[in-house]
């Protein structure tokens, strides 16, 4: 797809976001063709400077966007941004409740001038008793049952990625898309809200409903009673690990034949899946001993050849060299703000057989300040005055 044929080509989005949730929403719209302008303070989005587990946030969630560095605490800077919003289709923000209202950048204030504006807010909680609380992904995982389900009993553990932040941004984008469709019908914009806590509740809904259906509370995943006899991580040659699954009676026969296990195939106590589940206490140690004689590569080849489910245990950094991702274009070339070249995972969708690629690298702070203001009709003299007064910054 060319840039002009992307679904949201021509859509103008102004985002006031940081960290993961808000930037994810903008990323989705940007990948789909929208012109997303990221408003940053003169010192830059703090996400640019995070260490440790946050070091990848900015590069992962800010491609295909433009950076406008402006001082919103100045009257000139605030007026400048409000003028840009006057012709925008969407505003996206994920700051603490009340922050945007203090600046006059809340939905009620902006929609007076631009009644077609779609305004999406990404928060910790939707309106209600908890909305005043400060939330983080880990906070809502703990209070929303996800950490309980991920860890062992008595040892709640957060999921290994920012699941609520990312999915919260996704639902924000879905809400924007729905509001844009509604605008086509009514001519009016609206406010959309997405929240971490409610997103987490949606994630654990299956476990909540399991309790409703069965009357029994769901056990954490590490201690659950498996629905299948073989659905486990096996330790194999050279200290490697692989996940192997056999989830039907047909697959059981295939598995036994592939590994030369007639004594198990012909055992009447193992004919059905439920029988094999009951036999797990003695069956799994036996299979673990047999599988230990193989390497991860050998097991993967055998399982793939026989269409059995398997998964080598991979680390995130290893996926940068994943053969499938490289061959299918799932990793796209990208330059990071510090100039280093890398590849980055794309949105997990194809449109008309093509992936949605990188059109713009994650921006340097203020990289597009001049071009944005020139496109907005400001003269060189006006722009120079703003620069001299430290209202804007550029690179």
C-alpha positions as CSV (number, residue, x, y, z in Angstrom):
1,X,0.0,0.0,0.0
2,X,1.2,3.5,-0.8
3,X,1.2,6.2,1.8
4,X,-1.8,7.9,0.0
5,X,-3.9,4.7,0.1
6,X,-3.4,3.9,3.8
7,X,-6.8,4.0,5.5
8,X,-6.2,7.0,7.6
9,X,-4.1,9.1,5.2
10,X,-5.1,12.7,5.7
11,X,-6.2,12.3,9.3
12,X,-4.6,14.8,11.6
13,X,-3.8,13.7,15.1
14,X,-2.3,15.8,17.9
15,X,-1.0,13.7,20.8
16,X,0.0,14.6,24.3
17,X,1.4,11.3,25.5
18,X,4.3,9.5,27.2
19,X,5.3,6.1,28.3
20,X,3.3,3.3,26.5
21,X,-0.5,3.5,26.6
22,X,-1.0,6.8,24.8
23,X,1.9,6.3,22.4
24,X,0.5,2.9,21.4
25,X,-2.8,4.5,20.4
26,X,-0.9,7.1,18.3
27,X,1.3,4.4,16.8
28,X,-1.6,2.4,15.5
29,X,-3.2,5.5,13.9
30,X,0.2,6.5,12.5
31,X,0.9,3.1,11.0
32,X,-2.5,3.3,9.4
33,X,-1.5,6.5,7.7
34,X,-2.6,9.3,10.0
35,X,-0.4,12.4,10.4
36,X,0.4,12.2,14.1
37,X,2.1,15.2,15.7
38,X,3.7,14.4,19.1
39,X,3.7,17.5,21.3
40,X,6.8,17.4,23.6
41,X,8.1,19.8,26.2
42,X,11.3,21.6,25.4
43,X,13.3,19.1,27.4
44,X,11.6,16.2,25.6
45,X,9.3,13.4,26.5
46,X,10.7,11.8,29.7
47,X,10.2,8.4,28.0
48,X,13.2,9.2,25.8
49,X,15.5,9.0,28.8
50,X,14.3,5.9,30.7
51,X,16.7,3.1,31.6
52,X,16.3,-0.6,32.3
53,X,12.9,-2.1,31.3
54,X,11.8,1.3,30.0
55,X,14.7,1.8,27.6
56,X,12.9,0.5,24.6
57,X,9.6,2.4,25.1
58,X,10.3,5.4,23.0
59,X,11.7,3.6,20.0
60,X,9.0,0.9,20.1
61,X,5.9,3.1,20.2
62,X,6.8,6.4,18.4
63,X,7.6,5.6,14.8
64,X,5.7,7.3,12.0
65,X,5.1,10.4,14.2
66,X,6.4,14.0,14.0
67,X,7.8,15.8,17.0
68,X,6.9,19.4,17.9
69,X,8.8,20.7,20.9
70,X,6.9,23.6,22.5
71,X,6.6,25.2,25.9
72,X,2.9,24.8,26.9
73,X,3.5,26.9,30.1
74,X,4.0,29.9,27.9
75,X,0.9,31.8,26.5
76,X,2.4,31.8,23.0
77,X,3.1,28.1,23.1
78,X,-0.3,27.2,24.3
79,X,-2.0,29.4,21.8
80,X,0.1,27.8,19.0
81,X,-1.0,24.3,20.0
82,X,-4.6,25.3,20.3
83,X,-4.5,26.7,16.8
84,X,-3.1,23.4,15.5
85,X,-5.9,21.5,17.3
86,X,-8.4,23.8,15.6
87,X,-7.9,21.9,12.4
88,X,-7.2,18.5,13.9
89,X,-9.4,15.4,13.7
90,X,-8.1,13.7,16.9
91,X,-6.5,14.6,20.2
92,X,-4.9,11.9,22.2
93,X,-3.7,12.3,25.8
94,X,-2.6,10.1,28.8
95,X,-1.8,12.6,31.6
96,X,-3.2,12.6,35.1
97,X,-6.8,13.7,35.5
98,X,-7.1,17.5,35.6
99,X,-3.8,18.1,33.8
100,X,-5.3,18.9,30.4
101,X,-8.1,21.0,31.9
102,X,-5.7,23.3,33.7
103,X,-4.2,24.1,30.3
104,X,-7.5,24.5,28.6
105,X,-6.8,21.5,26.5
106,X,-9.6,19.3,27.8
107,X,-12.4,18.0,25.5
108,X,-15.0,20.5,26.6
109,X,-12.8,23.5,26.0
110,X,-11.4,22.3,22.6
111,X,-14.7,21.0,21.2
112,X,-16.2,24.5,21.5
113,X,-13.9,25.6,18.7
114,X,-13.7,22.3,16.9
115,X,-17.1,20.4,17.3
116,X,-15.9,17.6,15.1
117,X,-13.0,16.8,17.3
118,X,-12.5,13.2,18.5
119,X,-10.7,13.3,21.9
120,X,-9.3,10.1,23.4
121,X,-8.1,10.0,27.0
122,X,-6.0,7.1,28.3
123,X,-6.3,6.7,32.1
124,X,-5.8,4.4,35.0
125,X,-9.5,3.9,35.6
126,X,-12.8,4.9,33.8
127,X,-15.0,7.4,35.8
128,X,-16.0,6.0,39.2
129,X,-14.7,5.5,42.7
130,X,-11.1,4.7,41.6
131,X,-10.6,7.4,39.0
132,X,-8.6,9.6,41.3
133,X,-6.0,6.9,41.9
134,X,-2.6,6.9,40.1
135,X,-2.3,3.6,38.2
136,X,0.4,1.8,36.5
137,X,0.3,-1.5,34.5
138,X,1.7,-3.4,37.5
139,X,-0.8,-1.7,39.8
140,X,-3.8,-2.9,37.9
141,X,-2.3,-6.3,37.3
142,X,-2.1,-6.8,41.0
143,X,-5.6,-5.5,41.8
144,X,-7.2,-7.0,38.8
145,X,-6.3,-10.6,39.3
146,X,-3.8,-10.9,36.4
147,X,-0.7,-11.1,38.7
148,X,-2.5,-13.7,40.8
149,X,-3.2,-15.8,37.7
150,X,0.3,-15.5,36.3
151,X,2.3,-16.4,39.5
152,X,2.2,-19.3,41.8
153,X,-0.2,-19.3,44.8
154,X,1.2,-16.8,47.3
155,X,3.6,-15.3,44.7
156,X,1.8,-12.9,42.4
157,X,3.9,-12.0,39.4
158,X,3.2,-9.4,36.7
159,X,3.1,-10.4,33.1
160,X,6.4,-10.1,31.3
161,X,5.4,-7.1,29.2
162,X,3.2,-4.0,29.4
163,X,0.0,-5.9,28.5
164,X,-2.5,-3.4,29.9
165,X,-0.6,-0.3,28.6
166,X,-0.4,-1.8,25.1
167,X,-3.9,-3.2,25.0
168,X,-5.3,0.0,26.6
169,X,-3.8,2.0,23.8
170,X,-5.3,-0.5,21.3
171,X,-8.8,0.0,22.8
172,X,-8.2,3.7,22.7
173,X,-7.5,3.5,19.0
174,X,-10.6,1.3,18.4
175,X,-12.6,3.9,20.2
176,X,-11.2,6.6,18.0
177,X,-12.1,4.6,14.9
178,X,-15.6,4.1,16.1
179,X,-16.0,7.8,17.0
180,X,-14.7,8.8,13.5
181,X,-17.4,6.5,12.0
182,X,-20.0,8.1,14.2
183,X,-18.8,11.6,13.1
184,X,-19.5,10.6,9.5
185,X,-23.1,10.0,10.5
186,X,-23.7,12.9,12.9
187,X,-21.0,15.5,12.0
188,X,-20.0,15.7,15.6
189,X,-17.0,14.5,17.5
190,X,-17.0,13.0,21.0
191,X,-14.7,12.0,23.9
192,X,-13.4,8.5,24.1
193,X,-11.9,7.0,27.2
194,X,-9.8,3.9,27.7
195,X,-8.4,2.7,31.0
196,X,-5.8,0.3,32.4
197,X,-8.0,-1.3,35.1
198,X,-10.9,-2.0,32.9
199,X,-8.6,-3.4,30.2
200,X,-7.1,-5.8,32.8
201,X,-10.6,-6.9,33.9
202,X,-11.4,-7.7,30.2
203,X,-8.2,-9.8,30.2
204,X,-9.2,-11.9,33.2
205,X,-12.9,-12.1,32.2
206,X,-12.5,-15.7,31.2
207,X,-11.4,-16.6,34.7
208,X,-14.2,-14.6,36.3
209,X,-16.7,-16.5,34.1
210,X,-15.0,-19.8,34.8
211,X,-16.0,-19.2,38.4
212,X,-19.6,-18.3,37.4
213,X,-19.9,-21.4,35.2
214,X,-18.2,-24.0,37.5
215,X,-18.6,-22.5,41.0
216,X,-14.9,-23.0,41.5
217,X,-12.3,-20.3,41.6
218,X,-9.7,-20.4,38.9
219,X,-6.2,-21.6,40.0
220,X,-3.2,-19.6,39.0
221,X,-1.8,-20.8,35.7
222,X,1.3,-22.6,37.2
223,X,-0.9,-24.7,39.5
224,X,-3.9,-25.2,37.3
225,X,-5.1,-28.6,36.4
226,X,-4.2,-29.0,32.8
227,X,-6.9,-29.8,30.3
228,X,-4.3,-31.9,28.4
229,X,-1.9,-34.6,29.5
230,X,1.1,-33.2,27.6
231,X,1.2,-29.4,27.7
232,X,4.5,-28.6,29.3
233,X,8.0,-27.2,29.1
234,X,10.6,-30.0,28.8
235,X,14.3,-29.8,29.7
236,X,16.4,-31.3,26.9
237,X,20.0,-31.7,25.8
238,X,22.6,-29.0,26.5
239,X,20.4,-27.3,29.1
240,X,17.9,-26.1,26.5
241,X,14.1,-26.0,26.9
242,X,11.1,-26.5,24.6
243,X,7.4,-26.4,25.1
244,X,5.6,-29.5,23.7
245,X,1.9,-30.2,23.5
246,X,-0.3,-33.2,22.6
247,X,-3.9,-32.1,22.8
248,X,-6.0,-34.7,21.1
249,X,-6.3,-38.5,20.9
250,X,-5.2,-38.3,17.2
251,X,-2.1,-36.3,18.2
252,X,-1.3,-38.8,20.9
253,X,-1.1,-41.6,18.3
254,X,1.0,-39.5,16.1
255,X,3.3,-38.6,19.0
256,X,3.8,-42.2,20.1
257,X,4.5,-43.4,16.6
258,X,6.9,-40.5,15.9
259,X,9.0,-41.3,19.0
260,X,8.7,-45.1,18.9
261,X,6.6,-45.5,22.0
262,X,4.3,-48.5,21.3
263,X,4.1,-49.4,25.0
264,X,2.4,-46.1,25.7
265,X,0.2,-46.2,22.5
266,X,-1.1,-49.7,23.4
267,X,-1.6,-49.0,27.1
268,X,-5.4,-49.1,27.6
269,X,-5.1,-46.7,30.6
270,X,-3.9,-44.0,28.1
271,X,-6.5,-44.3,25.4
272,X,-8.2,-41.0,26.0
273,X,-7.0,-37.5,26.9
274,X,-8.8,-37.6,30.2
275,X,-7.1,-40.9,31.1
276,X,-3.8,-39.4,30.2
277,X,-4.5,-36.3,32.3
278,X,-5.1,-38.6,35.3
279,X,-1.9,-40.4,34.5
280,X,0.2,-37.2,34.5
281,X,2.0,-37.9,37.8
282,X,3.8,-40.9,36.3
283,X,3.5,-40.2,32.6
284,X,5.2,-36.8,32.6
285,X,8.4,-37.9,34.4
286,X,8.7,-40.8,32.0
287,X,8.3,-38.6,29.0
288,X,10.7,-36.0,30.5
289,X,13.3,-38.8,30.6
290,X,12.7,-39.7,27.0
291,X,12.7,-36.2,25.7
292,X,16.0,-35.4,27.5
293,X,17.8,-37.5,25.0
294,X,17.0,-35.1,22.2
295,X,18.2,-31.6,21.4
296,X,15.7,-28.7,21.1
297,X,16.4,-28.6,17.4
298,X,15.7,-32.3,16.9
299,X,12.4,-32.1,18.9
300,X,11.3,-29.0,16.9
301,X,12.0,-30.8,13.6
302,X,10.1,-33.9,14.7
303,X,7.1,-32.0,16.0
304,X,7.0,-29.8,12.9
305,X,7.2,-32.7,10.6
306,X,4.2,-34.3,12.4
307,X,2.1,-31.1,12.7
308,X,2.3,-31.3,16.5
309,X,2.3,-28.0,18.6
310,X,5.7,-27.0,19.9
311,X,7.6,-23.9,20.8
312,X,11.3,-23.4,21.6
313,X,11.7,-21.2,24.6
314,X,13.0,-18.0,23.1
315,X,14.3,-14.8,24.7
316,X,13.1,-11.4,23.3
317,X,16.5,-10.5,21.8
318,X,16.6,-13.7,19.9
319,X,13.5,-12.7,17.9
320,X,15.5,-10.0,16.1
321,X,17.0,-12.9,14.1
322,X,13.8,-15.0,13.8
323,X,13.6,-16.6,10.4
324,X,9.9,-16.2,10.0
325,X,9.9,-12.5,11.0
326,X,12.8,-11.7,8.7
327,X,11.4,-13.5,5.7
328,X,7.8,-12.1,6.0
329,X,8.8,-8.5,6.7
330,X,7.6,-8.6,10.3
331,X,10.8,-6.7,11.3
332,X,11.2,-3.4,9.5
333,X,14.4,-1.3,9.2
334,X,14.4,1.7,11.4
335,X,16.8,4.4,12.6
336,X,16.6,5.2,16.3
337,X,16.8,8.8,17.6
338,X,20.5,8.3,18.5
339,X,21.2,7.4,14.9
340,X,21.7,3.7,15.3
341,X,20.2,1.4,12.7
342,X,18.0,-1.5,13.8
343,X,14.8,-3.4,13.0
344,X,11.5,-3.1,14.8
345,X,8.4,-5.3,15.0
346,X,5.4,-4.0,13.0
347,X,1.7,-4.2,13.9
348,X,0.6,-7.8,13.7
349,X,-1.7,-7.3,10.7
350,X,-1.6,-7.5,6.9
351,X,-3.7,-5.3,4.7
352,X,-4.1,-6.4,1.1
353,X,-1.3,-8.8,1.7
354,X,1.1,-6.1,3.0
355,X,2.5,-5.1,6.4
356,X,2.1,-1.6,7.6
357,X,5.7,-0.3,7.5
358,X,7.9,2.4,8.9
359,X,7.5,5.7,7.0
360,X,9.1,7.9,9.6
361,X,11.7,6.9,12.2
362,X,11.0,7.7,15.9
363,X,11.6,11.5,15.8
364,X,14.4,13.4,17.3
365,X,13.2,16.0,19.8
366,X,11.7,18.9,17.8
367,X,12.7,17.3,14.5
368,X,9.6,18.5,12.7
369,X,8.9,21.8,14.6
370,X,9.8,24.0,11.6
371,X,8.0,22.0,9.0
372,X,4.8,21.7,11.1
373,X,4.7,25.5,11.8
374,X,5.5,26.4,8.2
375,X,2.6,24.1,7.1
376,X,0.4,25.8,9.6
377,X,1.1,29.1,7.8
378,X,3.6,30.8,10.2
379,X,6.1,33.1,8.6
380,X,9.9,32.7,9.1
381,X,9.8,35.9,11.2
382,X,7.1,34.5,13.5
383,X,9.0,31.2,13.8
384,X,12.3,33.0,14.6
385,X,10.5,35.1,17.3
386,X,9.2,31.9,18.9
387,X,12.7,30.4,18.8
388,X,14.3,33.5,20.3
389,X,11.7,33.5,23.1
390,X,12.3,29.8,23.9
391,X,8.7,28.9,23.1
392,X,9.7,26.2,20.6
393,X,12.8,24.1,20.0
394,X,14.0,22.4,16.9
395,X,16.8,20.1,15.6
